[in-house]
């Protein structure tokens, strides 16, 4: 396979890094058997692969690692938290907000909730989920039914307005991701920074990395990856499998 056909230049591939939701898995669903089999084959050829997402590593482990027999990396919290999985799970590194950063983000979110009169669908449900390197605002509450979340902000207009409000309140170094059907993530790093951090830690040249993502357009949460590595756009997990088969002549 001439990789220049895909990238416009000759390329040696050492690592494959993929987005998760919409790329490797359908939202809240596990990796397909077909993709798991393909990735296991690629790993056996010496290729390193990793999965990067705004999700927590426990979520990724349950949906990917428990269905995958080959060694791989989970880049949770948009790459700020790296776990190596090879039968057992080993933490490689974890970047975290400072106490000051956490306080100012929570303060800005409380101002937004008051300004927009944001309320959970279910009484006493939490609107904010706090993690070491990501803080998430759940627009209708963390435990709202899936159909409520899906109908909340279908065109992302509400959350786009929220991002503008928060950008005026917060340091511009934070990354804002409109994720899922109803959530908004404030992250320590974007996917480009997450990929570079992973590459630096594991002595991988970014020029030898391919990234697969379903939101590589300028407003998408995979767009930052286009600034640091070669990328292939996919439509869904079925298309991802097709691209893997084409790129690596795998069937």
DORO-586172 format. One record per residue (C-alpha): x negated, y negated, z; residue number from 1; residue in one letter. Coordinates in nm, 2 decimals. Example, Ala and Ser with C-alpha at 12.3 -4.5 7.8 and 13.67 -1.06 7.14 Angstrom:
! DORO-586172
+--------+--------+--------+-----+---+
:   east :  north :     up :   k : r :
+--------+--------+--------+-----+---+
:  -1.23 :   0.45 :   0.78 :   1 : A :
:  -1.37 :   0.11 :   0.71 :   2 : S :
+--------+--------+--------+-----+---+
! end
This chain:
! DORO-586172
+--------+--------+--------+-----+---+
:   east :  north :     up :   k : r :
+--------+--------+--------+-----+---+
:   0.00 :   0.00 :   0.00 :   1 : X :
:  -0.14 :  -0.34 :  -0.10 :   2 : X :
:  -0.05 :  -0.56 :   0.20 :   3 : X :
:  -0.11 :  -0.87 :  -0.01 :   4 : X :
:   0.22 :  -0.78 :  -0.17 :   5 : X :
:   0.38 :  -0.88 :   0.16 :   6 : X :
:   0.15 :  -1.15 :   0.29 :   7 : X :
:   0.00 :  -1.31 :  -0.02 :   8 : X :
:  -0.35 :  -1.20 :   0.09 :   9 : X :
:  -0.54 :  -0.88 :   0.18 :  10 : X :
:  -0.47 :  -0.78 :   0.54 :  11 : X :
:  -0.60 :  -0.52 :   0.79 :  12 : X :
:  -0.33 :  -0.44 :   1.05 :  13 : X :
:  -0.43 :  -0.36 :   1.41 :  14 : X :
:  -0.11 :  -0.44 :   1.59 :  15 : X :
:   0.26 :  -0.46 :   1.52 :  16 : X :
:   0.46 :  -0.69 :   1.76 :  17 : X :
:   0.84 :  -0.71 :   1.73 :  18 : X :
:   1.13 :  -0.91 :   1.87 :  19 : X :
:   1.38 :  -0.69 :   2.05 :  20 : X :
:   1.75 :  -0.79 :   2.02 :  21 : X :
:   1.86 :  -0.79 :   1.66 :  22 : X :
:   1.52 :  -0.65 :   1.54 :  23 : X :
:   1.45 :  -0.33 :   1.72 :  24 : X :
:   1.77 :  -0.29 :   1.92 :  25 : X :
:   2.13 :  -0.42 :   1.88 :  26 : X :
:   2.20 :  -0.65 :   2.18 :  27 : X :
:   2.22 :  -0.45 :   2.51 :  28 : X :
:   2.17 :  -0.13 :   2.32 :  29 : X :
:   1.88 :   0.12 :   2.32 :  30 : X :
:   1.63 :   0.16 :   2.03 :  31 : X :
:   1.75 :   0.39 :   1.76 :  32 : X :
:   1.61 :   0.74 :   1.73 :  33 : X :
:   1.49 :   0.67 :   1.38 :  34 : X :
:   1.29 :   0.36 :   1.49 :  35 : X :
:   1.15 :   0.54 :   1.79 :  36 : X :
:   1.03 :   0.82 :   1.56 :  37 : X :
:   0.88 :   0.57 :   1.32 :  38 : X :
:   0.69 :   0.38 :   1.59 :  39 : X :
:   0.56 :   0.70 :   1.74 :  40 : X :
:   0.42 :   0.80 :   1.41 :  41 : X :
:   0.26 :   0.46 :   1.36 :  42 : X :
:   0.10 :   0.47 :   1.71 :  43 : X :
:  -0.05 :   0.81 :   1.62 :  44 : X :
:  -0.24 :   0.64 :   1.33 :  45 : X :
:  -0.41 :   0.41 :   1.57 :  46 : X :
:  -0.18 :   0.11 :   1.55 :  47 : X :
:  -0.10 :  -0.08 :   1.87 :  48 : X :
:   0.25 :  -0.20 :   1.91 :  49 : X :
:   0.43 :  -0.43 :   2.15 :  50 : X :
:   0.78 :  -0.56 :   2.21 :  51 : X :
:   0.84 :  -0.93 :   2.30 :  52 : X :
:   1.16 :  -1.07 :   2.44 :  53 : X :
:   1.31 :  -1.32 :   2.68 :  54 : X :
:   1.45 :  -1.02 :   2.87 :  55 : X :
:   1.31 :  -0.88 :   3.19 :  56 : X :
:   1.07 :  -0.59 :   3.17 :  57 : X :
:   1.32 :  -0.36 :   3.35 :  58 : X :
:   1.57 :  -0.42 :   3.07 :  59 : X :
:   1.32 :  -0.35 :   2.80 :  60 : X :
:   1.19 :  -0.04 :   2.98 :  61 : X :
:   1.54 :   0.11 :   3.00 :  62 : X :
:   1.63 :   0.03 :   2.64 :  63 : X :
:   1.29 :   0.11 :   2.47 :  64 : X :
:   1.03 :   0.29 :   2.69 :  65 : X :
:   1.27 :   0.56 :   2.81 :  66 : X :
:   1.33 :   0.65 :   2.45 :  67 : X :
:   0.97 :   0.62 :   2.33 :  68 : X :
:   0.70 :   0.89 :   2.39 :  69 : X :
:   0.41 :   0.69 :   2.25 :  70 : X :
:   0.20 :   0.42 :   2.44 :  71 : X :
:   0.32 :   0.07 :   2.39 :  72 : X :
:   0.34 :  -0.28 :   2.56 :  73 : X :
:   0.64 :  -0.46 :   2.69 :  74 : X :
:   0.60 :  -0.84 :   2.67 :  75 : X :
:   0.89 :  -0.96 :   2.89 :  76 : X :
:   0.98 :  -1.32 :   2.97 :  77 : X :
:   0.88 :  -1.42 :   2.62 :  78 : X :
:   0.53 :  -1.28 :   2.67 :  79 : X :
:   0.45 :  -1.42 :   3.02 :  80 : X :
:   0.48 :  -1.07 :   3.17 :  81 : X :
:   0.29 :  -0.78 :   3.01 :  82 : X :
:   0.34 :  -0.42 :   3.10 :  83 : X :
:   0.15 :  -0.12 :   2.94 :  84 : X :
:   0.36 :   0.19 :   2.92 :  85 : X :
:   0.19 :   0.53 :   2.88 :  86 : X :
:   0.39 :   0.78 :   3.08 :  87 : X :
:   0.36 :   0.54 :   3.37 :  88 : X :
:   0.39 :   0.16 :   3.37 :  89 : X :
:   0.09 :  -0.06 :   3.45 :  90 : X :
:   0.11 :  -0.43 :   3.48 :  91 : X :
:  -0.15 :  -0.61 :   3.27 :  92 : X :
:  -0.07 :  -0.97 :   3.37 :  93 : X :
:   0.21 :  -1.20 :   3.48 :  94 : X :
:   0.21 :  -1.58 :   3.43 :  95 : X :
:   0.45 :  -1.77 :   3.67 :  96 : X :
:   0.60 :  -2.11 :   3.73 :  97 : X :
:   0.45 :  -2.31 :   4.01 :  98 : X :
:   0.67 :  -2.39 :   4.31 :  99 : X :
:   0.69 :  -2.75 :   4.18 : 100 : X :
:   0.80 :  -2.64 :   3.83 : 101 : X :
:   1.07 :  -2.41 :   3.97 : 102 : X :
:   1.21 :  -2.68 :   4.18 : 103 : X :
:   1.23 :  -2.94 :   3.90 : 104 : X :
:   1.39 :  -2.69 :   3.66 : 105 : X :
:   1.65 :  -2.59 :   3.92 : 106 : X :
:   1.72 :  -2.96 :   3.99 : 107 : X :
:   1.77 :  -3.03 :   3.62 : 108 : X :
:   2.00 :  -2.73 :   3.59 : 109 : X :
:   2.21 :  -2.84 :   3.88 : 110 : X :
:   2.25 :  -3.19 :   3.72 : 111 : X :
:   2.35 :  -3.02 :   3.40 : 112 : X :
:   2.61 :  -2.80 :   3.57 : 113 : X :
:   2.76 :  -3.11 :   3.74 : 114 : X :
:   2.75 :  -3.32 :   3.43 : 115 : X :
:   2.92 :  -3.06 :   3.21 : 116 : X :
:   3.15 :  -2.91 :   3.48 : 117 : X :
:   3.01 :  -2.56 :   3.41 : 118 : X :
:   3.20 :  -2.29 :   3.60 : 119 : X :
:   3.16 :  -1.91 :   3.60 : 120 : X :
:   3.44 :  -1.69 :   3.46 : 121 : X :
:   3.45 :  -1.50 :   3.78 : 122 : X :
:   3.46 :  -1.66 :   4.13 : 123 : X :
:   3.13 :  -1.64 :   4.31 : 124 : X :
:   2.95 :  -1.52 :   4.00 : 125 : X :
:   2.60 :  -1.68 :   3.96 : 126 : X :
:   2.53 :  -1.93 :   3.69 : 127 : X :
:   2.16 :  -1.93 :   3.73 : 128 : X :
:   1.92 :  -1.64 :   3.73 : 129 : X :
:   1.57 :  -1.71 :   3.85 : 130 : X :
:   1.25 :  -1.52 :   3.75 : 131 : X :
:   0.88 :  -1.58 :   3.79 : 132 : X :
:   0.83 :  -1.73 :   3.44 : 133 : X :
:   1.19 :  -1.78 :   3.32 : 134 : X :
:   1.50 :  -1.94 :   3.45 : 135 : X :
:   1.83 :  -1.86 :   3.28 : 136 : X :
:   2.16 :  -2.06 :   3.28 : 137 : X :
:   2.45 :  -1.82 :   3.22 : 138 : X :
:   2.72 :  -2.03 :   3.06 : 139 : X :
:   3.01 :  -1.83 :   3.19 : 140 : X :
:   2.84 :  -1.64 :   3.47 : 141 : X :
:   2.60 :  -1.35 :   3.48 : 142 : X :
:   2.86 :  -1.08 :   3.52 : 143 : X :
:   3.13 :  -1.21 :   3.28 : 144 : X :
:   3.28 :  -0.95 :   3.05 : 145 : X :
:   3.11 :  -0.91 :   2.72 : 146 : X :
:   3.41 :  -1.04 :   2.52 : 147 : X :
:   3.41 :  -1.36 :   2.73 : 148 : X :
:   3.04 :  -1.42 :   2.66 : 149 : X :
:   3.08 :  -1.35 :   2.29 : 150 : X :
:   3.36 :  -1.61 :   2.26 : 151 : X :
:   3.19 :  -1.88 :   2.46 : 152 : X :
:   2.96 :  -2.06 :   2.22 : 153 : X :
:   2.97 :  -1.89 :   1.89 : 154 : X :
:   2.81 :  -2.18 :   1.69 : 155 : X :
:   2.56 :  -2.27 :   1.98 : 156 : X :
:   2.68 :  -2.63 :   1.98 : 157 : X :
:   2.74 :  -2.64 :   2.35 : 158 : X :
:   2.40 :  -2.49 :   2.44 : 159 : X :
:   2.23 :  -2.72 :   2.19 : 160 : X :
:   2.38 :  -3.01 :   2.38 : 161 : X :
:   2.25 :  -2.86 :   2.70 : 162 : X :
:   1.90 :  -2.83 :   2.56 : 163 : X :
:   1.90 :  -3.20 :   2.47 : 164 : X :
:   2.01 :  -3.29 :   2.82 : 165 : X :
:   1.74 :  -3.08 :   2.98 : 166 : X :
:   1.47 :  -3.20 :   2.75 : 167 : X :
:   1.54 :  -3.55 :   2.88 : 168 : X :
:   1.51 :  -3.43 :   3.24 : 169 : X :
:   1.21 :  -3.20 :   3.21 : 170 : X :
:   0.85 :  -3.18 :   3.10 : 171 : X :
:   0.83 :  -3.11 :   2.72 : 172 : X :
:   0.58 :  -2.83 :   2.78 : 173 : X :
:   0.87 :  -2.59 :   2.87 : 174 : X :
:   1.03 :  -2.37 :   2.60 : 175 : X :
:   1.41 :  -2.36 :   2.56 : 176 : X :
:   1.57 :  -2.05 :   2.41 : 177 : X :
:   1.93 :  -2.02 :   2.32 : 178 : X :
:   1.97 :  -1.65 :   2.39 : 179 : X :
:   2.25 :  -1.39 :   2.37 : 180 : X :
:   2.60 :  -1.50 :   2.34 : 181 : X :
:   2.62 :  -1.74 :   2.64 : 182 : X :
:   2.28 :  -1.80 :   2.80 : 183 : X :
:   2.01 :  -2.06 :   2.79 : 184 : X :
:   1.65 :  -1.97 :   2.89 : 185 : X :
:   1.39 :  -2.21 :   3.02 : 186 : X :
:   1.06 :  -2.03 :   2.97 : 187 : X :
:   0.70 :  -2.09 :   3.06 : 188 : X :
:   0.59 :  -2.01 :   2.71 : 189 : X :
:   0.73 :  -1.95 :   2.36 : 190 : X :
:   0.68 :  -1.63 :   2.16 : 191 : X :
:   0.38 :  -1.78 :   1.98 : 192 : X :
:   0.20 :  -1.84 :   2.31 : 193 : X :
:   0.31 :  -1.51 :   2.43 : 194 : X :
:   0.16 :  -1.33 :   2.13 : 195 : X :
:  -0.17 :  -1.52 :   2.16 : 196 : X :
:  -0.19 :  -1.45 :   2.53 : 197 : X :
:  -0.14 :  -1.08 :   2.46 : 198 : X :
:  -0.40 :  -1.08 :   2.18 : 199 : X :
:  -0.66 :  -1.26 :   2.39 : 200 : X :
:  -0.61 :  -1.02 :   2.68 : 201 : X :
:  -0.65 :  -0.71 :   2.46 : 202 : X :
:  -0.92 :  -0.85 :   2.23 : 203 : X :
:  -0.69 :  -0.83 :   1.92 : 204 : X :
:  -0.75 :  -1.08 :   1.64 : 205 : X :
:  -0.42 :  -1.26 :   1.56 : 206 : X :
:  -0.51 :  -1.23 :   1.19 : 207 : X :
:  -0.46 :  -0.85 :   1.23 : 208 : X :
:  -0.11 :  -0.88 :   1.38 : 209 : X :
:   0.23 :  -0.85 :   1.21 : 210 : X :
:   0.54 :  -0.98 :   1.38 : 211 : X :
:   0.89 :  -0.86 :   1.29 : 212 : X :
:   1.18 :  -1.09 :   1.39 : 213 : X :
:   1.54 :  -1.17 :   1.30 : 214 : X :
:   1.52 :  -1.54 :   1.39 : 215 : X :
:   1.22 :  -1.67 :   1.21 : 216 : X :
:   1.39 :  -1.99 :   1.08 : 217 : X :
:   1.30 :  -2.32 :   1.24 : 218 : X :
:   1.58 :  -2.33 :   1.50 : 219 : X :
:   1.54 :  -1.95 :   1.58 : 220 : X :
:   1.37 :  -1.82 :   1.90 : 221 : X :
:   1.12 :  -1.62 :   1.69 : 222 : X :
:   1.00 :  -1.92 :   1.49 : 223 : X :
:   0.70 :  -2.00 :   1.71 : 224 : X :
:   0.55 :  -1.66 :   1.61 : 225 : X :
:   0.52 :  -1.79 :   1.25 : 226 : X :
:   0.26 :  -2.05 :   1.37 : 227 : X :
:   0.01 :  -1.79 :   1.50 : 228 : X :
:   0.05 :  -1.46 :   1.30 : 229 : X :
:   0.19 :  -1.32 :   0.98 : 230 : X :
:   0.56 :  -1.25 :   1.01 : 231 : X :
:   0.83 :  -1.04 :   0.83 : 232 : X :
:   1.19 :  -1.15 :   0.86 : 233 : X :
:   1.45 :  -0.87 :   0.92 : 234 : X :
:   1.82 :  -0.87 :   0.94 : 235 : X :
:   1.88 :  -0.60 :   1.19 : 236 : X :
:   1.73 :  -0.27 :   1.32 : 237 : X :
:   1.82 :  -0.09 :   1.00 : 238 : X :
:   1.64 :  -0.35 :   0.80 : 239 : X :
:   1.34 :  -0.32 :   1.04 : 240 : X :
:   1.31 :   0.05 :   0.97 : 241 : X :
:   1.33 :  -0.01 :   0.60 : 242 : X :
:   1.05 :  -0.28 :   0.62 : 243 : X :
:   0.83 :  -0.04 :   0.82 : 244 : X :
:   0.89 :   0.23 :   0.56 : 245 : X :
:   0.79 :  -0.01 :   0.28 : 246 : X :
:   0.49 :  -0.16 :   0.46 : 247 : X :
:   0.33 :   0.16 :   0.59 : 248 : X :
:   0.46 :   0.40 :   0.32 : 249 : X :
:   0.63 :   0.59 :   0.60 : 250 : X :
:   0.94 :   0.81 :   0.53 : 251 : X :
+--------+--------+--------+-----+---+
! end
